[in-house]
Amino acid sequence: MLLSFDRRYQSFTKWRKLVGLRSLLHWYGIRLCRTVLGYEPAMWRVHPRLAEHRLQLRLGGSSDFDVFNQIFMQEDYASLRDLTGVSVIVDLGANAGFSSAYLLTCFPGSRILSVEPDHRNVAVCRAN
């Protein structure tokens, strides 16, 4: 029981550092509405500290939350931050644009070409 609480506290702390307390409380409100009322909004707008702007995540029936977690929480691209002289980035399979947002924050003077074949993802990628 204590181990479970410790893991949840660590996860809460890490998420708070990633998105801030306000966004985290908003996320818990979304989860509460889903559990109690059976209602879930279509989007969650959040501003991770590792991105320059707020991002949109589609909720329900989308992999956006998992991809967001992989890029911003687990920092799968952290090893790329050490690169220098990056002027052009090509993001093939951009999905909702989370990796593009992350990489543009890491390399602010660069230009990015995001390619996404799925028309449902293109609108979210453009917004992000």
C-alpha positions in Angstrom: 0.0 0.0 0.0 2.8 2.4 0.9 4.7 1.6 -2.3 1.6 2.3 -4.4 1.1 5.7 -2.6 4.8 6.5 -3.1 4.6 5.7 -6.9 1.5 7.8 -7.2 3.1 10.7 -5.4 6.2 10.5 -7.5 4.0 10.5 -10.7 2.0 13.5 -9.4 5.2 15.4 -8.6 6.7 14.6 -12.0 3.6 15.7 -13.8 3.3 18.9 -11.7 6.9 19.8 -12.7 6.1 19.0 -16.4 2.8 20.9 -16.8 2.3 22.9 -13.7 -0.2 22.6 -10.8 -3.1 24.3 -12.6 -2.9 22.0 -15.7 -2.5 19.0 -13.5 -5.6 19.8 -11.4 -7.5 20.4 -14.7 -6.4 16.9 -15.8 -7.6 15.4 -12.5 -10.9 17.3 -13.0 -11.3 15.7 -16.4 -10.6 12.2 -15.0 -13.2 12.9 -12.2 -15.8 14.0 -14.7 -15.1 10.9 -16.8 -15.4 8.6 -13.8 -18.4 10.2 -12.0 -20.4 11.7 -14.8 -19.3 9.6 -17.7 -18.4 12.8 -19.6 -15.1 13.5 -21.2 -14.2 16.6 -23.1 -12.8 16.1 -26.6 -9.6 18.1 -26.0 -7.2 18.9 -23.2 -5.1 22.1 -23.7 -1.9 22.0 -21.7 1.4 23.9 -21.7 4.3 21.6 -20.9 7.4 23.3 -19.7 9.4 21.7 -22.5 7.3 23.4 -25.2 7.0 27.0 -26.2 3.3 27.0 -26.6 0.2 25.3 -25.3 -0.6 22.0 -27.0 -3.9 20.3 -27.7 -4.4 16.6 -26.8 -7.4 14.7 -28.1 -9.0 12.5 -25.4 -10.9 9.3 -25.9 -10.1 7.1 -28.8 -6.7 8.7 -29.6 -3.1 7.9 -28.8 -2.3 11.6 -28.1 -2.0 11.2 -24.3 0.4 8.2 -24.7 2.5 10.1 -27.3 2.5 13.2 -25.1 3.7 11.1 -22.2 6.4 9.5 -24.2 7.8 12.8 -25.6 7.4 15.1 -22.6 7.2 12.9 -19.5 9.7 10.1 -20.5 11.7 12.5 -22.7 12.5 10.0 -25.4 14.2 12.7 -27.4 16.3 14.2 -24.6 19.6 12.9 -26.1 19.0 15.1 -29.1 19.3 18.3 -27.1 23.1 18.0 -27.1 23.2 18.4 -30.9 24.5 21.7 -32.2 24.0 23.5 -35.5 20.6 22.1 -36.2 18.9 24.3 -38.7 16.4 22.0 -40.4 14.2 19.2 -38.8 12.1 16.8 -40.7 9.4 15.1 -38.7 8.0 12.2 -40.7 4.8 10.9 -39.2 4.2 14.0 -37.0 1.0 12.7 -35.5 -0.4 15.6 -33.4 2.9 17.6 -33.6 4.2 16.9 -30.1 7.7 15.9 -31.3 7.8 19.0 -33.6 6.9 21.3 -30.7 9.5 19.6 -28.4 12.3 19.8 -31.0 11.5 23.5 -31.9 11.8 24.3 -28.3 15.2 22.5 -28.1 16.4 24.2 -31.4 14.6 27.6 -31.5 16.4 28.9 -34.6 15.6 25.9 -36.7 12.9 25.3 -39.3 10.7 22.2 -39.3 8.9 20.2 -41.9 6.2 18.1 -40.4 4.7 15.4 -42.6 1.5 13.6 -41.5 -0.6 11.5 -43.9 -3.6 11.0 -41.6 -6.1 13.8 -42.2 -7.5 13.5 -38.6 -4.0 14.3 -37.2 -3.2 17.1 -39.6 -5.7 19.6 -38.0 -4.3 18.9 -34.5 -0.7 19.1 -35.8 -1.4 22.4 -37.4 -2.9 23.7 -34.2 0.0 22.6 -32.1 
